[in-house]
Amino acid sequence: MKHPLPLLVLALWLAPPQAPVQAREGHAHEEEAPLAGAAGLARLPDGSVNLPKDAQRRLAVRTTPSAVGEAAATLQLPARVVMDPNRSGRVQAVYGGRIEPGPRGLPVAGQAVRAGEVLAYVRYEAEPYAAANQQSQLAELRTQRLLAERRVQRLEGLEGTVPRKDIDAARAELVGLREREASVGASLARREALTAPVSGVVASVSLVAGQVVQARELLFEVVDPASMHVEAVTPDATLGPRIAGAQLADVPQARLKLLGVARALRDGMLPLTFTVQNAQRGAALPLAIGQPVQLIVQLKERSRGVVLPAQAVVRNPANEPVVWIKTSAERFRPQAVQAQPLDARTVLVTQGLEAGQRVVVQGAPLIAQIR
């Protein structure tokens, strides 16, 4: 008996091709599920994402089961970086005058300086009338000194015939005239040395050689890049005793410590001051004086929720915070949540998650970009 398989293959080869299936009249093409691409990636109509296993490995997607627990309650406060008054300083001119470069020239922003180092000179420039009076006084003192020197010489030549007290008085008068002459002469060409108040880095400078500055004008700011302060503001006068710790949202290596809470309102807000230093002692901080920062304050109260890495929470097209839940081996769906930062690296999801759900903790921003 002959095998029927060759006949079946031949019949299929000879069969006419089927016409492509057309959409029925009245049915929109948009209702059909989108076809996955060559890699199998697709955004489905319900908002979920089809992500094959090989694509998950390429995107380094990692998930973890959510676990409900307790963590410190947190607040976000607007803050800015300010100078440490004990490790920073400002250089101002006591008198107005013309700027002259120091021994190493005029410093520039970012240059390291040592405490006591001369940064520049301010040469005193008197008004013409005042300068004329000083020169007249200097000429008069010079004449008096010359006469006093001759009188001392005559009296010393008559020593033994004139009283000793007259010679001593003439000598004392001559010493006084010399000191007055030197003082007035120095004031005509006086210059003030501007020195660095602390060791650190020049934060700001606005000088050029020959510039004329006024008295008490700010010329330099010198800061220690390893020691700064962060000043935050809050309308809550009871917040200070409730603070357990603080961190900067974008500077995880910074270590903060509460110094104190002001007892006087400023523009309707209460200032809080924190010290900030690098976790590596003595290392510079990536911060600048006056820079606005976001301060995360940990409170002594506790809140229940799911602790996740900060990168697990992303934004959907409506700018709402969401996490991605793995519902099957290759299916992920977005889940709207409410989250608050715990520190620079983790957040606490207080609403929207249940225990045991597989949450994407690595690769969530890449999944959110699949269209």
Salt bridges, closest charged atoms under 4 A:
ASP54 OD2 - ARG58 NH1 3.62
ASP84 OD1 - HIS229 NE2 3.54
GLU100 OE2 - ARG123 NE 2.43
GLU100 OE1 - ARG191 NH1 3.25
GLU117 OE2 - ARG104 NH1 2.48
GLU125 OE2 - ARG98 NE 3.99
GLU149 OE2 - ARG145 NH1 3.01
GLU149 OE2 - ARG178 NH2 3.24
GLU156 OE2 - ARG171 NH2 2.98
GLU159 OE2 - ARG164 NH1 2.81
ASP168 OD1 - ARG164 NE 3.77
GLU181 OE2 - ARG142 NE 3.59
GLU181 OE1 - ARG145 NE 2.39
GLU221 OE2 - ARG90 NE 3.17
ASP224 OD2 - ARG87 NH2 2.50
GLU231 OE1 - ARG80 NH2 3.47
GLU231 OE1 - ARG266 NH2 2.51
ASP236 OD2 - ARG242 NH1 2.95
GLU301 OE2 - ARG242 NE 3.05
